[in-house]
Amino acid sequence: MAEKKGEGFQSGAGLIRYFDEEEITGPALDPKLVIYIGIAIAVVVELAKLFWPI
């Protein structure tokens, strides 16, 4: 059989095309902002424990 160059193997061709076209649909957040938000929530929780003990 003659092999056609440039096509690659057929079983992986669809996957390669699929993963090459990634779309970012969510909001882009800076990783530092996520850390700061987590720290702020932890501080609020600890302050809530001090002011409203159970």
C-alpha positions in Angstrom: 0.0 0.0 0.0 1.2 3.5 -0.7 1.5 5.7 2.3 0.3 9.3 1.9 2.6 11.8 3.6 1.2 14.8 5.5 -2.0 13.1 6.8 -0.6 11.2 9.8 -2.4 8.3 11.2 -6.2 8.5 11.0 -7.1 7.4 14.5 -5.4 10.3 16.2 -6.1 13.0 13.6 -9.5 14.0 15.1 -8.1 14.2 18.7 -5.2 16.3 17.6 -7.5 18.8 15.8 -9.8 18.8 18.8 -7.2 19.6 21.4 -5.5 22.2 19.2 -8.6 24.4 19.4 -9.0 25.1 23.1 -11.4 27.8 24.1 -11.2 29.7 27.3 -14.8 30.5 28.4 -14.3 31.2 32.0 -12.9 34.4 33.6 -9.1 34.7 33.6 -8.0 35.3 37.2 -4.5 36.0 38.4 -3.2 33.1 40.6 -2.1 35.6 43.2 -5.7 37.0 43.4 -7.0 33.5 44.2 -4.5 33.1 47.0 -5.4 36.5 48.4 -9.1 35.7 48.3 -8.5 32.4 50.2 -6.5 34.2 52.9 -9.2 36.9 53.2 -11.9 34.3 53.7 -9.8 32.5 56.3 -9.3 35.7 58.2 -13.1 36.4 58.1 -13.8 32.9 59.4 -11.4 33.3 62.2 -12.8 36.7 63.2 -16.3 35.3 63.1 -15.2 32.6 65.5 -13.9 35.2 67.9 -17.0 37.4 67.8 -19.7 34.7 67.7 -18.4 31.7 69.7 -20.6 28.6 69.8 
